[in-house]
Amino acid sequence: MNWGENFEQIRIQTSGAAINLVHGGQGKQPLLLLHGYPQTHVMWHRVIPLLEPHFHLICPDLRGYGDSEKPHPAPDHSTYSKRAMAADMAELMTGLGHEQFLVAGHDRGARVAHRLALDYPERVSRACVMDIAPTFHMFAHTDQHFATGYYHWFFLIQPDGLPERMIGADPEYFLNQKLRRWSGSDAHFDPEAVAEYLRCFSDPVTIHASCEDYRAAATIDLKHDEQDRHRKIRCPLLVLWGKQGFVHRTYDVLEVWRDYAHQPEGRSLDCGHFLAEEAPEPVARELLNFFR
């Protein structure tokens, strides 16, 4: 997609993976934007023009996604732990010359942002998470309602290539169903953006890496989260979620986050799961108010 003359696409090598990213903007304050599943950095395309005058925007593909490297997974899934992904982002921001920065993440990217704020508290000055409750809380409160709504959490972690083979049989159908089932009733996705998601998601290596992301969430991420249950996010935290989505129907979202962060604030927006594409103006307004 065309991001405009103020943006460039580059690749930064971290100690764990080569990360593809687009960055630019007219502002000096660095804002790292992290995408979710099954998407890429392109998911921010409707928000970028609204934020571009105010920030230096950094939009990477997480390791395993988009055009970033897909490292061979370790047996314990640590290659795709949120700690490893957060380390990529910290090194990436150092490479761009930003020792302190803002971060906003959606879906999987929000889980990486959560880990970033815990592991690099001296570097993350403010954070925003979109349409998630903490991983540890969600697994700890699993019931039939959760397992039905978040069936993919339990499908994607199955071993021996089962989800990879089933998704790989028709990745376009699977991706489009994710977009349709998780979005609000009047959601519209840009065909060019969807084509880009599909280009990347059709790669069997990407399908495998994204399953490893979820396998990590159900194993080593939970170990890290349990070890850190006594720690809370120190920086100010903005929590946004979709009023038409599962998270809103299932949790007292801010109350849950008060157990994981010292200074959470936030609200629901009138959309489904994909906030940045379904409600770009409200998302941009919330980020501008909070980060400036």
C-alpha positions in Angstrom: 0.0 0.0 0.0 1.1 3.6 -0.6 2.0 5.2 2.8 3.0 8.6 1.3 6.2 10.4 0.8 6.9 10.8 4.5 7.2 7.0 5.0 9.8 4.4 4.0 9.9 0.6 4.2 13.0 -0.9 5.7 14.3 -4.1 7.4 16.0 -4.1 10.7 18.0 -7.1 12.0 17.5 -7.9 15.7 19.3 -10.6 17.6 16.3 -12.9 16.9 14.8 -12.0 13.6 14.9 -9.6 10.6 11.9 -7.3 11.1 10.1 -5.6 8.2 8.6 -2.2 9.0 7.2 1.0 7.6 8.1 4.2 9.5 7.7 8.0 9.0 5.6 10.9 10.0 6.1 14.6 10.7 6.2 14.4 14.5 9.2 13.7 16.7 7.6 11.6 19.4 8.0 7.9 18.5 4.9 5.7 18.5 5.2 2.0 17.9 2.1 0.4 16.4 1.8 -3.4 16.7 -0.7 -5.5 14.6 -2.7 -8.6 15.5 -3.7 -11.9 14.0 -4.1 -12.8 11.1 -2.9 -9.4 9.8 0.2 -7.3 9.2 1.3 -3.7 9.8 -1.1 -2.8 7.0 -4.0 -2.9 9.5 -3.0 0.6 10.6 -3.6 2.1 7.2 -6.7 4.1 8.1 -5.2 5.5 11.3 -1.8 6.5 9.9 -3.0 9.6 8.0 -4.7 10.9 11.2 -1.6 10.3 13.4 1.1 11.1 10.9 1.3 14.9 11.6 1.9 14.3 15.3 4.3 11.3 15.7 7.2 9.4 14.3 5.1 6.2 13.5 6.8 2.8 13.5 4.7 0.0 12.1 6.5 -3.4 12.0 5.4 -6.9 11.1 5.9 -9.1 14.2 8.3 -12.0 13.8 6.4 -14.8 12.0 4.0 -12.4 10.3 3.9 -10.3 7.1 7.3 -9.9 5.5 9.3 -10.3 8.8 11.5 -13.3 9.3 10.0 -16.6 10.5 12.6 -18.2 12.6 12.6 -21.9 13.1 10.7 -22.6 16.3 12.3 -24.1 19.4 10.7 -27.2 21.0 9.4 -25.1 23.9 7.9 -22.5 21.5 10.1 -19.8 23.1 11.0 -18.5 19.6 7.5 -17.1 19.4 7.1 -16.1 23.0 5.9 -12.5 23.7 9.2 -12.0 25.5 11.1 -12.7 22.3 8.7 -10.6 20.2 9.0 -7.7 22.7 12.8 -8.0 22.6 12.6 -7.6 18.8 10.7 -4.4 19.3 13.0 -3.0 21.9 16.0 -3.6 19.7 14.2 -2.2 16.6 13.5 1.0 18.5 17.1 1.3 19.6 18.1 0.8 16.0 15.9 3.7 15.0 17.4 5.9 17.7 14.5 5.8 20.2 15.5 4.9 23.8 12.0 5.9 25.1 8.8 5.5 23.1 5.0 5.1 23.1 3.4 1.8 22.1 -0.1 0.8 21.0 -0.9 -2.8 20.1 -4.0 -4.6 18.8 -4.8 -8.3 19.5 -1.5 -10.2 19.4 0.4 -6.9 19.2 -1.3 -5.8 22.4 0.1 -8.9 24.1 3.5 -8.0 22.9 2.9 -4.4 24.1 2.0 -5.8 27.6 5.2 -7.8 27.7 7.2 -4.7 26.5 5.8 -2.6 29.3 6.8 -5.3 31.8 10.2 -6.1 30.5 11.3 -2.6 29.5 9.6 -0.3 32.0 12.3 2.3 31.6 11.7 2.6 27.9 7.9 2.5 27.5 6.6 5.8 28.6 2.9 5.1 27.8 1.1 2.1 26.3 -2.3 1.3 24.8 -3.8 -2.2 24.4 -6.8 -2.8 22.1 -9.5 -5.4 22.5 -7.7 -7.9 24.8 -7.8 -9.0 28.4 -4.5 -10.3 29.8 -3.5 -13.8 28.5 -3.0 -15.2 32.0 -6.5 -14.0 33.1 -8.2 -15.4 30.0 -6.7 -18.8 30.4 -7.3 -18.8 34.1 -11.0 -18.1 33.6 -11.7 -20.5 30.8 -15.2 -21.8 30.5 -17.5 -23.0 27.8 -18.4 -19.4 26.8 -14.7 -18.5 26.4 -13.8 -21.8 24.6 -16.7 -21.2 22.1 -15.8 -17.6 21.4 -12.0 -18.1 21.4 -12.0 -21.6 19.8 -9.0 -20.6 17.7 -6.8 -20.4 20.8 -7.4 -24.1 21.3 -7.3 -25.0 17.7 -4.1 -23.3 16.8 -2.1 -24.8 19.6 -2.7 -28.4 18.5 0.5 -30.2 17.7 1.9 -32.2 14.8 0.9 -29.7 12.1 -2.9 -30.3 12.4 -4.0 -26.6 12.3 -1.3 -25.8 9.6 -2.7 -28.5 7.3 -6.3 -27.5 7.8 -5.7 -23.8 7.4 -3.3 -24.3 4.5 -6.0 -26.2 2.6 -7.9 -22.9 2.1 -6.1 -19.9 3.8 -8.3 -17.4 2.0 -11.5 -18.8 3.5 -10.0 -19.0 7.0 -8.7 -15.4 6.9 -11.9 -14.0 5.6 -13.9 -15.9 8.2 -11.7 -14.4 10.9 -12.3 -10.9 9.6 -16.1 -11.5 9.3 -16.7 -13.3 12.5 -14.7 -10.9 14.7 -15.8 -7.6 13.2 -18.9 -5.5 13.8 -22.1 -5.8 11.9 -21.3 -2.9 9.5 -17.5 -3.4 9.2 -15.9 -2.9 5.8 -12.3 -3.9 5.1 -10.3 -2.3 2.3 -9.8 -4.9 -0.5 -6.2 -3.8 -1.0 -5.5 -4.4 2.7 -7.2 -7.8 2.7 -5.2 -8.8 -0.4 -2.0 -7.9 1.5 -3.1 -10.0 4.5 -3.9 -12.9 2.2 -0.6 -12.6 0.3 1.3 -13.0 3.6 -1.0 -15.5 5.3 -1.1 -17.9 2.3 2.6 -18.7 2.9 2.7 -22.1 4.8 5.7 -20.8 6.8 3.6 -17.9 8.0 0.7 -20.2 8.9 3.1 -22.3 10.9 4.8 -19.3 12.6 1.4 -17.9 13.6 0.4 -21.2 15.2 3.7 -21.2 17.1 2.7 -17.7 18.4 -0.5 -19.3 19.9 1.4 -22.4 21.1 3.8 -20.1 22.9 0.8 -18.2 24.5 -0.5 -21.5 26.0 2.9 -22.6 27.3 6.0 -20.5 27.9 4.1 -17.2 27.9 1.9 -18.5 30.8 5.1 -19.4 32.7 6.5 -15.9 32.2 3.1 -14.3 33.2 2.9 -16.5 36.3 6.4 -15.5 37.3 5.5 -11.8 36.9 2.1 -11.8 38.5 3.4 -9.7 41.3 4.5 -7.0 38.8 2.1 -4.5 37.2 2.5 -2.2 34.2 4.0 1.0 35.7 3.4 3.4 32.9 0.0 4.9 32.1 -2.1 2.4 30.2 -5.0 3.1 27.8 -7.3 0.2 27.2 -9.7 0.3 24.3 -12.1 -2.4 23.2 -15.0 -2.9 20.8 -18.5 -2.6 22.1 -19.7 -5.2 19.6 -17.0 -7.7 20.5 -16.3 -10.8 22.6 -14.1 -9.0 25.1 -16.8 -6.4 25.9 -19.4 -9.2 26.4 -17.2 -11.3 28.6 -15.1 -9.1 30.9 -15.3 -6.0 33.1 -12.4 -4.9 31.0 -11.0 -2.0 33.1 -11.5 -3.9 36.3 -9.5 -6.8 35.0 -6.7 -4.5 33.9 -6.5 -2.9 37.3 -5.1 -6.1 38.5 -2.3 -5.9 35.9 -1.5 -2.2 35.6 -1.2 0.7 38.1 -2.8 3.4 36.0 -5.3 1.9 33.5 -8.0 4.0 31.9 -10.1 3.4 28.8 -13.5 2.8 27.2 -15.3 0.8 24.6 -15.7 2.0 21.0 -18.8 1.3 18.8 -17.2 -1.4 16.6 -16.1 -5.0 16.7 -12.7 -6.5 17.2 -10.8 -4.6 14.5 -10.8 -1.2 16.0 -8.3 0.5 13.8 -10.1 -0.5 10.6 -13.7 -0.3 11.9 -13.4 3.0 13.9 -10.2 4.8 12.8 -11.3 8.3 13.7 -12.3 7.4 17.3 -9.1 5.3 17.7 -6.9 8.2 16.4 -8.7 10.6 18.7 -8.2 8.4 21.8 -4.5 7.9 20.9 -3.9 11.6 20.3 -5.6 12.5 23.6 -3.7 9.9 25.6 -0.2 10.1 24.0 0.0 13.9 23.7 
